């Protein structure tokens, strides 16, 4: 697999690889090269199955990372192609023409992270969050606690705990305080 990956790196000017397992590797690629790389992997290298597309929000560097995981059944290997998008206006070239189910992943990523995939079918239709107008909920600047307090009423008799303090007291008590 190493020779194949080196060929892929040379062909698509990919940044060095990251691997934790012998049959799985992650590569970072420029976003304009991604469709070509995925097409080549599917049509010429046997990576016929797109397993998933996922995203991670990195507000500290103003990027959103997309990862496209493809699988080769003959070799039983996986390649994850990572792309970094500008977080302020995240937009990625749609690859729904390569695999039909990509459009579903793209709808979800649009709704949960605010990533635009121009030309992707039904992208703007509600996926899970009907009528959502707030910050996309998987962005790290979305305040879950604030949203819950604003949206749901407190139930009488319900006791809440600050998770950090509760864990500290119940699971990791200070031995000095027990004496």
N, C-alpha and C positions, 0 to 999 in steps of 0.2 A: 504493500500500500504506500510505502514511503516514496518510491519512485514515481508512482502515479500522482501523489500529492505535489511533489516537486514540479512535475510537468504542469499541473493545474496552476500552481503558484506562478510559474514562468509565463504561462499562456494568458493569465488574467491579472497580472501585477498585483497579486494578493499579498497581504501582510503575512508575516510568519505564522505558522500554525500553532495551535494549542491542543494538546491531546492528553486525556486522562486514561484512556483505554486503547488497547491495540486496534480495535475495530471501529473507533470513533474519533473524528478530528473536527476541530472548529477553525475556520479561516475567516479573516476579515477582508471584505472586498469593497471597492467603491460602488456606490449605488447605481451608477450608470452602466456598470459591467455585469450586474447581477442577472438580468434576463439572458444575456449571452451565455454566462457560466451555467445557469440552470438548464438552458436548452442543450448545451454541450454535454452536461452530466446526464441528462435524461436520454438524449438521442444517440450518444456515442460511447458513454462510459457505463451504462447499465444502471444508473440511479433513477429507476422508473417510478419510484414511490415517493411522493412528498408527504412525509409523516406529519409535519405541523409547521406553523409559522407562529412565532411568539414575539413579544416585545418586553423590554425593560426600560424604565424611565430613569434617566440620570440627570436630574436638574442641576446638580453641582457642576457639570460640564456642558449643560445646555444641549444634551443629545438624547435621543431615543434610539436604542439598539433593537433592530429587527433581526431575528434568527430564523432562517429557512433550513429545516432538517430534511435531507433526502436520504433514501435507503436503497442499497443495491442488494437484491435478494440472492444473486449468484455468489457474491463475495461475502455476504452478511456483514456489510460495513455501512456506516453512517457518516455523512458529511454535513456539518452545520455551517452554512454561509451567513456571516454576520455583516450587517450594514448599519452604519451610524447615520441618523437623520438629524437635521436641525430641529431642535425641540420647539422653537418658536413657531415654525410653520412646517410640521412634519409631512412630507409628501414622498411617496414611493411609486415607482413605475409598477403598474399592475402586471402580474404574470398569470392571470386567470385563463389565458389562452393555452397555457401549458398543461394545467390540471384543472378540471372543472370545479373541484371542491375548494380551490384557492379563493374563489369569490366569497365563500362563507367565512373563511378566516379573515379576509380583508374587511368584511362588514363588521365582524366582532372587534377587530383592532381599531377600526374607525370610531366605533361607539365607545369603546373602553379607554382608548388612548388619544383619540382625536387625529389619527393618521389619515391623510387623504391618499386615495389610490385612484387617480384620474382614469376614467374609462371602465372601471370595474362595475359590473352589473349590480343594480339594486343597492349600491353602497349607502345611499342616504336614507334608505328605509329603516325603520326601527328594527333592531335585532333582539334586544332583551329589555332595554330601558325605554319604554314608551314615553314619548314627550320629554325626555331628559334635556334640560337646558343649562345645567351646572357644569363645572369643571369635569372633564372625563374622569370617572371614578377610579381608574387604575393609575392615574398620574399621582406622583408622590405629594403634590401640593394639594390634593383633595383631602379635606379634613373629615374623616369618617365620623368622629365623635361629634363634631359640630353639626354635621348633617343629621345624625340620629337624634340629637337633642332638639333640633329645629323641626324635624319631621314627625317624630313619635312622642307621645305624651308619657310622662313618668307614671308607672303603676304604683298605687299605694301599697306600702308594706314591703316593697322591693328594696333590698340592701345592695349597694354597689361598692366596689372597692377599686382604688387606684391599682391597676395591675402590677406596677413596679413595686409599690409598697407592700401589697398583699403577698407577692412572691417572696419578697425579702423577709417578711415576718413569718409566713407559714412554712416556706420551704427551706429558707436559709437563715434561721434565727441567729442573732448575734449571741455568741456564748457568754459574753460579758453581761448582757442584759438578763440572762436566765438566773444568775446568782442572786 
